[in-house]
Amino acid sequence: MPATLRAWPAGGLLPTETVPLDATGLVAEVTVPVGTTGAVSLQLGGAMAHLRVDVLGYVAAAVQS
């Protein structure tokens, strides 16, 4: 069974789709919204590994006037 990775806003429902992994099991980049607490949830299946998450930037919320 190949490894699978899921990423979603913390507090939300577990998504059915997985994050694509390359042949070495690495993820190039994925954009995940944060939950109401400012966190994300991760789930790795089918393998044992250490996960490292880097924040590369953010998208500011639109200001309502």
Buried (B, 14 or more C-beta within 10 A) or exposed (E): EEEBBBBBBBEEEEBEEBBEBEEEEEEEEEEBEEBEEEEBBEBBEEEEEEEEEEEEEEEEEEEEE
